[in-house]
Amino acid sequence: MLKNQIALVSGGSSGIGAACVRQLAAQGAAVVIGYHRGHDRAQALLRELPGEGHLALHVPLEDSAAHTALAQAVMAQKGRLDILVNSAGYTQRIPHSDVDTLTPELFNQLLTANAGGTYSLTRALLPLLQQSQGLVVNVSSVSAFTGSGSNMAYCAAKAAVDTLTQSLARAFGPVRFVSVSPASVDTDFVAGRSRAEIEKKAAQSPLGRVVTADDVARAVLACATHLTTATGTRIVIDGGASL
């Protein structure tokens, strides 16, 4: 279904990103696995993917010069880019009432990494995406509109990502931009969050089941294969938890 298409997934060595890599490759895309510290994980994932033409490239989150170099490498090695999945990000668990721990410096660091990094990488790859009239999927979070999440800065960053998605869609069509917004996902993204805690929250949702990385990846895949007139919008993958 995605044969001859080139996809790049930032944060592609683990969690939601790795699930996206597998789903895209299974549909025939040649996938560039973007990793930061997960070199060994990226190489292991590379070996298990079906098809040909996959790569693993270093994609730090907060280095605009590296993003420019990455765009040049993708152009040199692949000649095009059809799909960009911005899955990279990080957070830490800080109660919203703990403003002593969430210093202005840490707030800005989290905001810059999760929203600024998404913008920087998209900006660097935009010329390639414009050539292919491609797709950008930003992995956001229900935290963007519930204001409830691992910390206040992360919530603010994901709200910024959603607004950025709208702005880019308006400015750069026919390139499409979509946010995919999960609730708590069964990964180790938030340090200290237990499986039992995730299950307890999921049990209180209308669907009563835990959202998996594959659930999110299937939504990302649908943006590429079926939801071909969706742009500037948000797809919520939370089992109804935010209702």
Secondary structure, 3 states (H helix, E strand, C coil): CCCCCEEEEECCCCHHHHHHHHHHHHCCCEEEEEECCCHHHHHHHHHHCCCCCCEEEECCCCCHHHHHHHHHHHHHHHCCCCEEEECCCCCCCCCCCCCCCCCHHHHHHHHHHHHHHHHHHHHHHHHHHHHHCCEEEEECCCHHHHCCCCCHHHHHHHHHHHHHHHHHHHHHCCCEEEEEEECCECCCCCCCCCHHHHHHHHHCCCCCCCECHHHHHHHHHHHHHCCCCCCCEEEEECCCCCC
